């Protein structure tokens, strides 16, 4: 691989979170019985006409402004002609030569801490196709047209990505952005956010692109990474063996961890694009753009920079906490209740114990069993030395499982930290008296035995001794003072 360079571009389809379809009034809710949310427009009955959904346009403009792109004052819908059972009209309404969003970019934080700017060529509005069903139908296939006409924003990157990990980082950043903007729910299992990856390889140092292969319908970050890695290795092996890469569309088989040929890659002229005669050009004026701009929320990069500036967090921690709008809001609610002076402690707990509990139980942050105010109360007990950080983890688990407040759990279980210096000193004296051999070894230079004495003292206090006080007194006593 050291002799080769990957060239990757992603086409991401984000299903817009409108209540109705892009050209009809049919509902877009997920999970309805097959063909119960398909209107005469979606079914392509003769004589019906499409009517553009204004909310879909608003969402597209919102995205364009968020990536610093040009919002086209005039864009055109076209017919993309192809035949497939789940496409009743025999064409898909999309945008081709004049898309609504043009030339933007997204800055991505890579694993090594560097920032990479990825160009976004365009984002255009289009309608989704239906879905073919195969399971439980024997030798037959069924067609569900509920999804036909669902509004999509197809986001096309420049071929700026150079590894599978870069592609995933870009895709995750885009996933975060569309959720912040509330234009897409980002649910990859339901197909609301999916990706086609264009992959090619070239000799390192070469300016000429290799022949690209498109991998269709990748619906998880893990599959995107694995599919790109497999495809790059396949192409390199093929070229080094004297073969030639064929421009084609391939599918990724996650069970076998391989891509396989689906069809030869179509060119634009294969689709015979032409302006849709049933739809007028989309004209967007400056007041509309200004109105949408005023509605933009604080974006992930802006929020992350503020967390670094106001709370003293590292860029990495701020990025993790800004991964979703809801997580950032939860964290800020904890800080507001606890005090900005302890923002780092709050960050550690939100990213640590809270995130672990959410992952373990398969919950999103808005379904957390510990509210921000509850977590803030727990952390306040660490700050005021009522409990140690170790005991706090025990209290948190009880809060999570029992739904009780931190103070109530601390009181009922007698978990208050021992901060009385005299009481701690008495315990240490007893531990030292009970372990004369270890004391002699420690004073002879075996410093690692300090941990042994800490453990014995903590055991004797049931883990309730204040760690800082215990360490300070123990050092003095072991030194002979």
C-alpha positions as CSV (number, residue, x, y, z in Angstrom):
1,X,0.0,0.0,0.0
2,X,3.0,2.4,0.5
3,X,3.4,2.6,-3.2
4,X,-0.2,3.5,-3.8
5,X,-2.5,6.4,-3.0
6,X,-6.3,6.1,-2.5
7,X,-8.6,8.6,-4.1
8,X,-12.1,8.6,-2.5
9,X,-15.2,10.7,-3.1
10,X,-18.5,10.1,-1.3
11,X,-22.1,10.7,-2.4
12,X,-24.2,10.8,0.7
13,X,-28.0,10.6,0.6
14,X,-29.7,12.4,3.5
15,X,-33.4,11.8,3.8
16,X,-34.9,15.2,4.6
17,X,-37.1,15.3,7.8
18,X,-40.2,16.7,6.1
19,X,-43.6,15.3,7.1
20,X,-44.7,14.9,3.4
21,X,-42.9,13.9,0.2
22,X,-41.0,16.2,-2.1
23,X,-43.7,16.3,-4.8
24,X,-46.8,15.0,-3.1
25,X,-48.7,15.3,0.1
26,X,-48.2,11.6,1.1
27,X,-46.6,11.0,4.5
28,X,-43.0,10.0,5.0
29,X,-43.3,8.3,8.4
30,X,-41.1,5.1,8.7
31,X,-42.6,1.7,9.3
32,X,-46.0,1.9,7.7
33,X,-47.5,-1.1,6.0
34,X,-46.4,-1.5,2.3
35,X,-48.0,0.9,-0.2
36,X,-50.1,2.7,2.4
37,X,-48.2,6.0,2.0
38,X,-48.1,6.3,-1.8
39,X,-50.3,8.9,-3.5
40,X,-51.4,9.0,-7.2
41,X,-48.4,11.2,-7.8
42,X,-46.0,8.7,-6.3
43,X,-47.7,5.9,-8.3
44,X,-47.3,7.9,-11.5
45,X,-51.0,7.9,-12.5
46,X,-51.6,9.7,-15.8
47,X,-52.4,13.3,-15.6
48,X,-51.0,14.0,-12.1
49,X,-48.5,16.8,-11.6
50,X,-45.7,17.2,-9.0
51,X,-45.8,20.2,-6.6
52,X,-42.5,21.1,-4.9
53,X,-42.4,20.9,-1.1
54,X,-41.2,24.3,0.1
55,X,-39.8,22.8,3.4
56,X,-37.5,20.5,1.5
57,X,-36.1,23.6,-0.3
58,X,-35.7,25.4,3.1
59,X,-33.7,22.4,4.4
60,X,-31.4,22.3,1.4
61,X,-30.7,26.0,1.7
62,X,-30.0,25.6,5.4
63,X,-27.4,22.9,4.6
64,X,-25.8,25.0,1.9
65,X,-25.4,28.0,4.3
66,X,-23.9,25.7,7.0
67,X,-21.1,24.5,4.6
68,X,-20.4,28.0,3.2
69,X,-21.7,27.0,-0.2
70,X,-23.3,29.1,-2.9
71,X,-27.1,28.8,-2.8
72,X,-28.1,29.0,-6.5
73,X,-30.7,31.8,-7.2
74,X,-32.0,29.6,-10.0
75,X,-31.8,25.8,-10.1
76,X,-33.6,23.3,-12.3
77,X,-35.2,19.9,-11.8
78,X,-34.4,17.2,-14.4
79,X,-35.7,13.8,-15.3
80,X,-33.1,11.0,-14.8
81,X,-34.4,8.2,-17.0
82,X,-34.0,4.5,-16.1
83,X,-36.2,1.5,-15.8
84,X,-36.6,-0.5,-12.6
85,X,-39.6,-2.1,-10.9
86,X,-39.6,0.3,-7.9
87,X,-39.6,3.4,-10.2
88,X,-43.2,3.7,-11.5
89,X,-42.6,6.8,-13.7
90,X,-39.6,5.3,-15.4
91,X,-37.6,8.3,-14.4
92,X,-36.5,10.0,-11.2
93,X,-36.9,13.7,-10.6
94,X,-33.5,15.1,-9.6
95,X,-31.2,18.0,-10.3
96,X,-28.4,17.8,-12.8
97,X,-26.7,20.7,-14.4
98,X,-28.1,23.4,-12.0
99,X,-28.2,22.1,-8.4
100,X,-29.5,24.2,-5.5
101,X,-26.3,24.1,-3.5
102,X,-22.9,24.5,-5.1
103,X,-19.2,24.6,-4.0
104,X,-19.0,24.3,-0.2
105,X,-16.6,22.6,2.2
106,X,-16.4,20.8,5.5
107,X,-13.4,20.8,7.9
108,X,-12.7,17.4,9.5
109,X,-10.6,16.5,12.5
110,X,-8.5,13.4,11.7
111,X,-7.2,10.8,14.2
112,X,-3.8,12.4,14.2
113,X,-5.2,15.7,15.3
114,X,-4.8,17.5,12.0
115,X,-7.6,19.3,10.2
116,X,-8.5,18.5,6.7
117,X,-10.8,20.5,4.5
118,X,-13.0,18.4,2.2
119,X,-14.6,20.1,-0.8
120,X,-18.3,19.6,-1.4
121,X,-19.0,19.9,-5.1
122,X,-22.8,20.1,-4.9
123,X,-25.9,19.1,-2.9
124,X,-29.0,18.6,-4.9
125,X,-32.6,17.8,-4.2
126,X,-34.2,14.6,-5.6
127,X,-36.9,12.1,-4.9
128,X,-36.2,8.6,-3.6
129,X,-37.3,5.4,-5.4
130,X,-39.4,2.7,-3.9
131,X,-38.1,-0.5,-2.4
132,X,-38.1,-4.1,-3.7
133,X,-39.1,-6.8,-1.1
134,X,-37.9,-10.4,-1.3
135,X,-38.2,-12.0,2.1
136,X,-41.2,-14.2,2.8
137,X,-42.5,-14.1,-0.8
138,X,-41.1,-17.4,-2.1
139,X,-39.9,-17.1,-5.7
140,X,-41.6,-13.7,-6.1
141,X,-40.6,-10.2,-5.3
142,X,-42.8,-7.4,-4.0
143,X,-42.7,-3.6,-4.5
144,X,-43.3,-1.1,-1.7
145,X,-43.7,2.4,-2.9
146,X,-44.0,4.1,0.5
147,X,-40.5,5.4,0.1
148,X,-41.1,6.6,-3.5
149,X,-41.0,10.4,-3.6
150,X,-39.4,10.8,-0.2
151,X,-37.2,13.9,-0.3
152,X,-33.4,13.4,-0.5
153,X,-30.5,15.8,-0.4
154,X,-27.6,14.1,-2.3
155,X,-24.3,15.6,-1.0
156,X,-21.4,15.0,-3.4
157,X,-17.8,15.5,-2.2
158,X,-14.7,16.3,-4.2
159,X,-12.3,13.3,-4.5
160,X,-10.3,14.8,-1.6
161,X,-10.3,11.8,0.8
162,X,-7.1,9.7,0.9
163,X,-8.0,6.8,3.2
164,X,-10.9,4.8,4.5
165,X,-10.5,6.4,7.9
166,X,-10.6,9.9,6.4
167,X,-13.8,8.9,4.5
168,X,-15.4,7.8,7.8
169,X,-14.3,10.9,9.6
170,X,-15.9,13.1,6.9
171,X,-19.1,11.0,6.9
172,X,-19.4,11.3,10.7
173,X,-18.9,15.0,10.6
174,X,-21.6,15.3,7.9
175,X,-23.9,13.1,10.0
176,X,-23.4,15.3,13.0
177,X,-24.1,18.4,10.9
178,X,-27.4,17.3,9.3
179,X,-28.7,16.3,12.8
180,X,-27.6,19.7,14.3
181,X,-29.5,21.4,11.5
182,X,-32.5,19.1,12.1
183,X,-32.9,18.4,8.4
184,X,-32.3,14.7,8.7
185,X,-32.7,12.2,11.6
186,X,-29.5,10.4,10.5
187,X,-31.0,7.0,11.2
188,X,-28.7,4.7,9.1
189,X,-30.6,1.5,9.9
190,X,-33.8,3.0,8.4
191,X,-31.9,4.3,5.4
192,X,-32.2,7.9,6.3
193,X,-28.5,8.5,5.9
194,X,-26.6,6.3,3.4
195,X,-23.5,6.5,1.3
196,X,-22.1,5.6,-2.1
197,X,-18.3,5.5,-2.2
198,X,-16.3,6.2,-5.3
199,X,-12.9,4.6,-5.0
200,X,-9.8,4.5,-7.2
201,X,-6.1,4.0,-6.7
202,X,-3.0,5.6,-8.3
203,X,0.7,5.3,-8.0
204,X,2.0,7.6,-5.2
205,X,3.1,10.9,-6.8
206,X,1.0,10.5,-9.9
207,X,-1.3,13.4,-10.8
208,X,-3.6,11.3,-12.9
209,X,-6.6,9.6,-11.3
210,X,-7.2,5.9,-11.7
211,X,-10.4,4.3,-12.9
212,X,-13.0,4.7,-10.2
213,X,-15.4,2.1,-8.9
214,X,-18.7,3.0,-7.2
215,X,-19.7,1.0,-4.1
216,X,-23.5,1.4,-3.6
217,X,-25.7,1.8,-0.5
218,X,-23.4,1.6,2.5
219,X,-25.5,2.2,5.6
220,X,-23.0,2.1,8.5
221,X,-19.7,3.8,9.2
222,X,-18.0,0.4,9.8
223,X,-19.2,-0.9,6.4
224,X,-17.9,2.2,4.7
225,X,-14.4,1.7,6.1
226,X,-14.3,-2.0,5.4
227,X,-15.7,-1.7,1.9
228,X,-13.2,1.0,0.9
229,X,-10.3,-1.0,2.4
230,X,-11.3,-4.2,0.5
231,X,-11.9,-2.4,-2.8
232,X,-8.6,-0.5,-2.6
233,X,-6.7,-3.8,-2.0
234,X,-8.7,-5.5,-4.8
235,X,-7.8,-2.8,-7.3
236,X,-4.1,-2.8,-6.3
237,X,-3.8,-6.5,-6.6
238,X,-5.6,-6.4,-10.0
239,X,-3.2,-3.8,-11.4
240,X,-0.1,-5.4,-10.0
241,X,-1.2,-8.6,-11.5
242,X,-1.3,-7.1,-14.9
243,X,-5.1,-6.5,-15.0
244,X,-7.1,-3.4,-15.6
245,X,-9.7,-1.8,-13.3
246,X,-13.1,-1.6,-15.0
247,X,-15.4,1.3,-14.2
248,X,-18.4,-0.3,-12.6
249,X,-20.9,-0.3,-9.7
250,X,-20.3,-2.8,-7.0
251,X,-22.1,-3.9,-3.8
252,X,-20.5,-4.6,-0.5
253,X,-21.3,-8.0,1.1
254,X,-20.8,-7.5,4.8
255,X,-21.1,-11.3,5.6
256,X,-18.1,-12.1,3.3
257,X,-16.4,-8.7,3.7
258,X,-16.0,-8.2,0.0
259,X,-17.4,-6.2,-2.9
260,X,-18.9,-7.8,-5.9
261,X,-19.9,-6.5,-9.4
262,X,-23.4,-5.2,-9.7
263,X,-23.4,-3.5,-13.2
264,X,-21.2,-1.5,-15.5
265,X,-21.0,2.1,-14.4
266,X,-23.5,4.4,-16.1
267,X,-22.5,7.8,-17.4
268,X,-24.7,10.9,-17.3
269,X,-25.7,10.4,-21.0
270,X,-27.0,6.9,-20.2
271,X,-29.7,8.6,-18.1
272,X,-30.8,11.0,-20.8
273,X,-31.2,14.0,-18.4
274,X,-33.5,16.8,-19.6
275,X,-35.4,19.5,-17.6
276,X,-38.7,18.3,-16.2
277,X,-41.4,20.0,-18.2
278,X,-43.9,19.7,-15.2
279,X,-41.7,21.7,-12.8
280,X,-40.7,25.4,-13.2
281,X,-37.1,26.4,-12.4
282,X,-36.6,26.8,-8.6
283,X,-36.0,30.5,-7.9
284,X,-34.6,31.5,-4.5
285,X,-34.4,35.2,-3.6
286,X,-32.1,37.0,-1.1
287,X,-34.8,37.6,1.6
288,X,-35.5,33.8,1.7
289,X,-31.8,33.0,2.1
290,X,-31.5,35.7,4.8
291,X,-34.5,34.2,6.7
292,X,-33.0,30.7,6.6
293,X,-29.6,32.1,7.7
294,X,-31.2,33.7,10.7
295,X,-32.7,30.3,11.7
296,X,-29.3,28.5,11.8
297,X,-28.4,27.0,15.2
298,X,-24.9,27.2,16.7
299,X,-23.0,24.8,14.4
300,X,-20.8,21.9,15.7
301,X,-17.5,23.7,15.0
302,X,-18.7,26.9,16.6
303,X,-19.9,25.1,19.7
304,X,-16.7,23.1,19.9
305,X,-14.6,26.2,19.7
306,X,-16.7,27.8,22.5
307,X,-16.3,24.8,24.7
308,X,-12.5,25.0,24.3
309,X,-12.6,28.8,25.0
310,X,-15.1,29.0,27.8
311,X,-14.6,25.7,29.6
312,X,-10.9,25.0,29.0
313,X,-11.5,21.7,27.3
314,X,-9.2,20.0,24.8
315,X,-10.2,20.1,21.2
316,X,-10.7,16.3,21.3
317,X,-13.0,16.5,24.4
318,X,-15.0,19.4,22.9
319,X,-15.4,17.5,19.7
320,X,-16.8,14.4,21.5
321,X,-19.2,16.5,23.5
322,X,-20.4,18.3,20.3
323,X,-20.9,15.1,18.4
324,X,-24.7,15.6,18.8
325,X,-26.7,18.7,19.6
326,X,-28.4,16.8,22.5
327,X,-25.1,15.7,24.1
328,X,-23.8,19.2,24.0
329,X,-27.0,20.5,25.6
330,X,-26.8,17.9,28.3
331,X,-23.2,18.7,29.1
332,X,-23.9,22.5,29.3
333,X,-26.9,21.8,31.6
334,X,-24.5,19.9,34.0
335,X,-22.0,22.7,33.9
336,X,-24.7,25.4,34.5
337,X,-25.7,23.6,37.7
338,X,-22.2,22.6,38.9
339,X,-20.3,25.7,37.9
340,X,-17.9,26.4,35.0
341,X,-14.9,26.0,37.4
342,X,-15.6,22.3,37.3
343,X,-16.3,22.0,33.6
344,X,-13.5,19.5,33.1
345,X,-14.9,17.2,35.8
346,X,-18.3,17.4,34.2
347,X,-16.8,16.5,30.8
348,X,-14.9,13.5,32.2
349,X,-18.1,12.1,33.7
350,X,-20.4,12.8,30.7
351,X,-17.8,11.1,28.3
352,X,-17.0,8.4,30.9
353,X,-19.6,7.0,33.2
354,X,-22.6,8.4,31.5
355,X,-21.6,7.4,28.0
356,X,-20.7,4.0,29.2
357,X,-24.1,3.5,30.8
358,X,-25.9,4.8,27.7
359,X,-23.9,2.4,25.4
360,X,-24.5,-0.5,27.7
361,X,-28.2,0.0,27.7
362,X,-28.5,1.1,24.1
363,X,-30.0,4.5,24.9
364,X,-29.6,7.9,23.4
365,X,-28.7,10.9,25.6
366,X,-32.2,12.2,25.6
367,X,-33.3,8.9,27.3
368,X,-30.7,9.1,30.0
369,X,-31.8,7.7,33.3
370,X,-29.8,10.4,35.1
371,X,-30.9,14.0,34.4
372,X,-28.2,16.8,34.1
373,X,-29.3,18.2,37.4
374,X,-28.9,14.8,39.0
375,X,-25.4,14.3,37.6
376,X,-24.4,17.8,38.7
377,X,-25.6,17.0,42.3
378,X,-23.4,13.9,42.3
379,X,-20.4,15.8,41.1
380,X,-20.9,18.5,43.6
381,X,-20.5,15.8,46.3
382,X,-17.1,15.0,44.9
383,X,-16.2,18.7,44.8
384,X,-17.1,19.3,48.4
385,X,-15.4,16.0,49.6
386,X,-18.6,14.4,50.7
387,X,-17.6,11.3,48.7
388,X,-14.5,10.2,46.7
389,X,-14.5,9.7,42.9
390,X,-14.5,6.0,43.5
391,X,-17.5,6.0,45.7
392,X,-19.2,8.4,43.2
393,X,-19.1,5.6,40.6
394,X,-21.0,3.4,43.0
395,X,-23.5,6.1,43.7
396,X,-24.0,6.8,39.9
397,X,-24.8,3.1,39.3
398,X,-27.4,3.2,42.0
399,X,-28.8,6.5,40.6
400,X,-29.0,4.8,37.1
401,X,-30.7,1.7,38.3
402,X,-32.9,3.0,41.1
403,X,-33.8,6.5,39.9
404,X,-32.9,8.1,43.3
405,X,-31.0,11.3,43.9
406,X,-27.3,11.2,44.8
407,X,-27.8,12.8,48.2
408,X,-30.5,10.2,49.1
409,X,-28.2,7.3,48.1
410,X,-25.2,8.6,49.9
411,X,-27.2,9.1,53.1
412,X,-29.1,5.8,53.0
413,X,-26.0,3.7,52.3
414,X,-23.7,5.6,54.7
415,X,-21.2,6.5,52.0
416,X,-20.0,9.8,53.3
417,X,-16.3,10.2,53.0
418,X,-14.2,10.2,56.2
419,X,-12.4,13.5,56.4
420,X,-11.6,13.6,60.1
421,X,-7.8,13.6,60.2
422,X,-7.8,12.0,63.6
423,X,-9.9,9.1,62.5
424,X,-7.8,8.5,59.4
425,X,-4.6,8.7,61.4
426,X,-6.0,6.0,63.9
427,X,-6.7,3.7,61.0
428,X,-3.3,4.2,59.5
429,X,-1.6,3.5,62.9
430,X,-3.5,0.2,63.2
431,X,-2.5,-0.8,59.6
432,X,1.2,0.0,60.2
433,X,1.2,-1.9,63.5
434,X,-0.3,-4.9,61.8
435,X,2.3,-5.1,59.1
436,X,5.8,-4.6,60.6
437,X,7.6,-6.6,57.9
438,X,6.2,-4.5,55.1
439,X,7.0,-1.3,57.1
440,X,10.6,-2.4,57.4
441,X,10.8,-3.2,53.7
442,X,9.3,0.1,52.7
443,X,11.8,2.0,54.9
444,X,14.6,0.0,53.4
445,X,13.7,1.4,50.0
446,X,10.8,-0.6,48.6
447,X,8.7,2.4,47.7
448,X,6.1,0.3,45.8
449,X,4.8,-0.9,49.1
450,X,3.2,2.5,49.6
451,X,0.3,1.2,47.4
452,X,0.0,-1.8,49.7
453,X,-0.5,0.4,52.7
454,X,-3.0,2.6,50.9
455,X,-5.0,-0.4,49.9
456,X,-5.0,-1.8,53.5
457,X,-6.1,1.6,54.9
458,X,-8.9,2.0,52.4
459,X,-10.1,-1.5,53.1
460,X,-10.2,-0.7,56.8
461,X,-12.4,2.4,56.1
462,X,-14.6,0.7,53.6
463,X,-13.2,2.9,50.9
464,X,-14.5,6.0,52.6
465,X,-11.3,7.7,53.6
466,X,-10.5,10.9,51.8
467,X,-7.8,9.8,49.4
468,X,-5.7,13.0,49.5
469,X,-5.8,13.1,53.3
470,X,-5.0,9.4,53.6
471,X,-2.0,9.7,51.3
472,X,-0.6,12.7,53.0
473,X,-0.9,11.2,56.5
474,X,0.4,7.8,55.4
475,X,3.5,9.3,53.8
476,X,4.3,11.1,57.0
477,X,3.7,8.1,59.2
478,X,5.7,5.7,57.0
479,X,8.5,8.2,57.1
480,X,8.6,7.9,60.8
481,X,6.9,11.2,61.7
